[in-house]
Amino acid sequence: MKMHRWIWIATATLVALGIVGVPRLMAQAEKTQVVLWHAYRGDERKALEQVVETFNASHARIDVKLLAVPFDAFPDKITNAIPQGKGPDIFIFAHDRIGNWAESKVITPIDFWADDDVLERFMPQTMKPLTYRRKLYGLPMAFKSTVLFYNKDLIQTPPKTTDEMIALAKKFTNKETKSYGLVYEFANFYMHAAWFHGFGARVFDSDGNVTLNTPAAAASFQFAQDLRNKYGIVPQESTSVLVTSLFNEGKAAMVINGPWFRAELKEGLNYGVAPLPVVSATNQPARPFMGSEAVLMSAKSEHQEEAFTVMTYLTDVDAAVVRMNVGKQPVATAAAYASMTDPMIKVFREQLENSVPMPNTPQMLLVWSPVTNALNAVVTGGSPPARELAKAQEEIEKNIAAARR
Amino acid sequence: MDSQPREETRPARPPASAVGLSIVIALCGGMLLVLFGVLAGIWARDAARLDAMIRARAIADAVSRADDSTESGENWIRDVIDSAKTSLPGTTEALVLEGRTFVAHTDHALAGTRLDRKNVEHKRLYDDADELADQLERNIDERKKYPDLEKNPYATAVLESDEHEVYVAAPIIEGKMDVRGIVALKVTPAPVKGGQFALWMSIATAAFIVAAWLMVRMEPRVSQVLVGTMFIAFAGVLVFQQVHEASAGLQGVLTNTGERSRVLWQGAMDSGKALAGFRTPASTGEFLEAINQSEHGDPVPWFERRGERTGASMGGGIPGASELRPGPALEVDGRWAWRGLGVVAALMALYLLLLVTGRTRKIAEVFREHWYAYAYVAPAVIGAVVLVFGPFLFAIGLAFYTRVYNTYEFVGLKNFIEILSNFKVLESRNFYRTLGVTVMWTVINVSLHVSIGLGLAMLLKDKTLKFTPVYRTLLIVPWALPNYITALIWKGMFNKEYGAVNEFLGLLGIEPVSWFTTFWGAFTANLVTNVWLGFPFMMVISLGALQSIPADLYEAADVDGAGRWDKFVRITLPLLKPALFPAIILGIIWTFNNFNIIYLVSAGAPDNKTDILITEAYRWAFEKYQYGYASAYSMIIFLILFSYTYVTNRITKSTEGAYE
């Protein structure tokens, strides 16, 4: 009977599947699972997946499970999920929240495992921001800071100084076609930070006091205002979406943005990157904020030792080469640069020498909102910088005192 | 004994007041039993912790004075530890561990184990040492800034334990604040005597219940009040006796273990191998104080962890035990007695009041007849309590606190006063200014929603109009899209140079407007976005209500020769009122608290001037991290909306009869 044959075949298949499948399942069960959360997309994600695949294939006892979480929701998810025991074992994020997470016991120090031969892999600038209250909280994967993007169809040699930049930008600014020489989010303090530090200003002094109300800071704010009002080389208002679309349409000759910007550019756009110019007024290079993107360990992880093995693997030379060449990441592992194939990475590395790590203290979180308000008032509202900075300084000091006391 | 005729058919029914009083006495007795049962456990544990910590601290202090320049330092420390086990009964295991954190001291002659990376227990101890170093450093930092903090020398103690075994760790401090190692001790505390309170409380509760039943035969009301009051008085005596005993137990530990530890410490000092220069404390009290200070004069933190373990060696597998808590106080907190008694006495007083005024019988009747109704709503009530009222009560509580570095301090009405007493109404972020903006925002929005929605509904209702379903669908689209997407699109359209709005105005010959640099510009941008989002709701509501108005009313009006306007004012509007009024009330609440639009479109620009109350409250919580202040802010918002709904509810009640 036909029916019978089918039943036999089905049973045989099931049995065969069982024989092959059960041991495999059991083998799976013996592995310790390490959950890794990340917010990567595009090439970076591809590279990370490739690295993790190699890891899983070569490690019998550990199984890394990747989970991609949208970037905007990432810090909040970490802050909420980990204390409830639902978070990852390790995750990848920029260093600027380390202070806050360490204070609230979301992440745990890794000094216990970190041998000197692991720590010596990394460029020292990328290590320092991962330390909070003398303890190390992560291993650096990559560093990210802004650089100068330029349209190669319009500009052959990128400017070396801000005076050159302004002169060049004026040439390409056309009010009729709404094209601008320089497009960047000038009302965003993160983007402004390059000028801020280039004029010699700092957010905190070495004792942790707020130092916004200084002539240097005021000069940098004035400079940003001049770019818009005096020279007219930047758009009247700018958001990140606008920056992307103007550069893609060829209506922006130069753009200040970070390595993630490359993923947003359209195929075939003829562009180049260069270190940010020297601020002519102070003869100091513009120094953007540097974010050290690190793999951090959850304080609630039950497999910390295994997790650290994964962390070491992700940051060793072989993995770093993949992340650099496939993921186009400016990686923190120094030895990887011997096998660099992407010339743009070299520029990011040059910029690292002239950058300021974002402060990782909880106090920094109280700085963003008032300083952004001040920047807005100065650049778009036309207010005098000194007054707005004094106001911001006063408010931040008040809030820091209130948050503590 | 009851005059009601119905009672005669059910003669064996017990008197309601005796049942009620029994329930209340049992409830009060039970509450006190549970509360003080828990507190007794906490107090006993506190005493055990204190006991263990004094030992650890004494050893750590002795070890920190070891003369590390001599070869015999290691043996000397071993001697101290060995004598600890003999001279301090209950010390089951002791260990001195040097951590890798303290790299500067790796060649120190300190005894004990080197950390092993593959050893899970070492990792845990390492974490402890780490946490201790952190606590100590932080303590010194904070005290420099706020000298009035932390008067209690144990305030930075961090610990956890259970009643059978206490696991403590104390840092070994060298010089000013270098933590160079860790002393870990496992102590089995002396058994805690107790159970007396539970016994006496149970007896008292039972006795008073019996009394309530006996005395009800005499003079119900007077005797019940008498029994109730006496019960509370007697419970009070028991409670204070309990507090007194716990205090005595704590003092016993302080003197007993304190003295033994002093002897041990003194022995170590007298061995002649310690560094010179320490001062011999004159009394146990002085000794206890001395070992709690680093050389810098700062209190030294303690450390303790739960004692369950699997491994054989010190520190054993402690699942999830890295939670660290503040240490025990030096005194039993007597305020708990007052709090517990206060709640119970208030409950009893409330009951007696009901009894005297004769309400108890009625409540009992209602409950007896409708008990199943309470059973049905119970799940929903529990859900609401956990998900809504719990967080809500938490927020109310938080409004009276302010954060003092990692804890919260009660400040009473200070947050409210700070918000409400600032009358600089011209400054942005001022409460009254923000309130004004919020009210204006709400009024303009809702009026536009209603008039546009109603107007469109009237048009759509017109029978002569073709393709009505198409228009209707299109007009509902703004409502159907997620509002944050719409908000972001509108924000892009208000861009000065590239936005669609200015392009359009340019066609009309109007100069480009910089929308987000002036208050009115930004306010208008918010308003346009929200009107776009808000009118479809009002339109849908009006459309439904319009269709339910009987056509013959209009026909009758036509016969009477009424014009369009008359029909609208005299028929349509009055009959729309019952449907539209609740929608408007809801609309006002939604708009008043419309966080998304303000946050996404203008983001408060310029300089937080277009912020409404709810976005302002958000900024206090998540941009300035002042949770207490933000809670007070949201409480005020709640009170405003609450009184608003209360008033409107009374008004709508009068309109409810429109169809009747």
Contacts between the chains, C-beta under 8 A, distances in Angstrom:
chain1	res1	chain2	res2	distance
A	103	B	406	7.9
A	108	B	127	7.6
A	109	B	130	6.3
A	111	B	100	7.3
A	111	B	101	6.1
A	111	B	130	7.6
A	112	B	100	7.2
A	112	B	115	7.4
A	112	B	117	6.9
A	112	B	123	5.6
A	112	B	126	5.1
A	112	B	127	7.7
A	113	B	117	6.0
A	133	B	134	6.4
A	133	B	137	6.9
A	133	B	138	7.9
A	134	B	137	8.0
A	135	B	130	7.0
A	135	B	134	7.8
A	178	B	497	5.8
A	178	B	498	6.8
A	235	B	497	5.7
A	235	B	498	7.7
A	236	B	496	4.5
A	236	B	497	5.3
A	236	B	512	8.0
A	236	B	514	6.7
A	237	B	495	5.7
A	237	B	496	4.8
A	237	B	497	7.0
A	237	B	514	7.3
A	237	B	516	7.1
A	239	B	491	8.0
A	239	B	492	7.6
A	239	B	495	7.4
A	241	B	492	6.7
A	242	B	495	6.7
A	242	B	498	6.4
A	299	B	322	7.6
A	304	B	123	7.1
A	305	B	118	7.7
A	305	B	120	7.6
A	305	B	123	7.7
A	362	B	625	7.8
A	365	B	623	7.9
A	365	B	625	7.1
A	366	B	623	7.5
A	366	B	624	6.2
A	366	B	625	7.0
A	368	B	623	7.5
A	369	B	619	6.9
A	369	B	623	4.5
A	369	B	624	7.7
A	373	B	607	5.3
A	373	B	608	6.8
A	376	B	605	6.6
A	376	B	606	6.7
A	376	B	607	7.5
A	377	B	606	6.7
A	377	B	607	5.9
A	380	B	514	7.3
A	380	B	516	7.5
A	380	B	517	5.2
A	380	B	606	7.9
A	381	B	517	5.5
A	381	B	606	6.0
A	381	B	607	7.9
A	399	B	624	4.7
A	399	B	625	8.0
A	399	B	626	7.4
A	402	B	402	7.9
A	402	B	624	7.1
A	402	B	626	5.4
A	402	B	629	7.5
A	403	B	403	6.6
A	403	B	624	6.6
A	403	B	625	4.8
A	403	B	626	6.1
A	404	B	145	7.7
A	404	B	403	7.7
A	404	B	404	7.5
A	404	B	405	5.5
A	405	B	146	6.9
A	405	B	402	7.6
A	405	B	403	7.9
A	405	B	404	5.9
A	405	B	405	7.7
